[in-house]
């Protein structure tokens, strides 16, 4: 089966610019997650969707980050304006959404803020 | 709230050595337990899982047993290979707290 697709793989922008990431989950997976992984740390959940509804966005910095999952399939995560501390790898994952089913991750987008 | 603590790295071993990476967690109820592995430049991949007490997850020669009494899920492998060099994440997952990733343990294997 096709895995989770993310693009772009790399992005370099200057602070205060905006950036968007795209994710296409595994077909049939109702749950989609966006994570931020800072170098040397484990992934931190930013937002979780169930179909096209938000289940958890408690750790999403809503003053600058936004995400949507129109039609309950692919998703975009946007940062506007970017700050230096946003430099990280942004990982998308999808799953069937139950405790016993694992999440499947994309390769991530590495974001560098200059 | 729920949390996970895993062995700090980096861990450096010679090929064919025995590996243990410790993981303990605190959680409400009985979470499912996962180990994920991240190879350089890639996203996380599921390595193994256990969904109830005393279950043993295994894959690629790695094993981990769900120990409810000690709230632990230690990862072991009897003979590591250079290709096992990666970062390993322990991750409990409960419906209450969602999934929580440990800080990761970087493993380097010398030929």
HADDOCK unambig.tbl for C-alpha pairs under 7 A between the chains (distance, minus, plus):
assign (segid A and resid 41 and name CA) (segid B and resid 103 and name CA) 4.89 0.50 0.50
assign (segid A and resid 41 and name CA) (segid B and resid 104 and name CA) 6.55 0.50 0.50
assign (segid A and resid 42 and name CA) (segid B and resid 101 and name CA) 5.59 0.50 0.50
assign (segid A and resid 42 and name CA) (segid B and resid 102 and name CA) 5.71 0.50 0.50
assign (segid A and resid 42 and name CA) (segid B and resid 103 and name CA) 4.43 0.50 0.50
assign (segid A and resid 42 and name CA) (segid B and resid 104 and name CA) 5.81 0.50 0.50
assign (segid A and resid 43 and name CA) (segid B and resid 101 and name CA) 6.30 0.50 0.50
assign (segid A and resid 99 and name CA) (segid B and resid 32 and name CA) 6.12 0.50 0.50
assign (segid A and resid 99 and name CA) (segid B and resid 93 and name CA) 6.08 0.50 0.50
assign (segid A and resid 99 and name CA) (segid B and resid 94 and name CA) 6.02 0.50 0.50
assign (segid A and resid 99 and name CA) (segid B and resid 95 and name CA) 6.28 0.50 0.50
assign (segid A and resid 100 and name CA) (segid B and resid 32 and name CA) 6.00 0.50 0.50
assign (segid A and resid 100 and name CA) (segid B and resid 51 and name CA) 6.03 0.50 0.50
assign (segid A and resid 102 and name CA) (segid B and resid 46 and name CA) 6.94 0.50 0.50
assign (segid A and resid 104 and name CA) (segid B and resid 45 and name CA) 6.77 0.50 0.50
assign (segid A and resid 105 and name CA) (segid B and resid 43 and name CA) 5.69 0.50 0.50
assign (segid A and resid 105 and name CA) (segid B and resid 44 and name CA) 5.67 0.50 0.50
assign (segid A and resid 105 and name CA) (segid B and resid 45 and name CA) 6.63 0.50 0.50
assign (segid A and resid 106 and name CA) (segid B and resid 43 and name CA) 5.46 0.50 0.50
assign (segid A and resid 107 and name CA) (segid B and resid 42 and name CA) 4.78 0.50 0.50
assign (segid A and resid 107 and name CA) (segid B and resid 43 and name CA) 4.04 0.50 0.50
assign (segid A and resid 108 and name CA) (segid B and resid 43 and name CA) 5.94 0.50 0.50
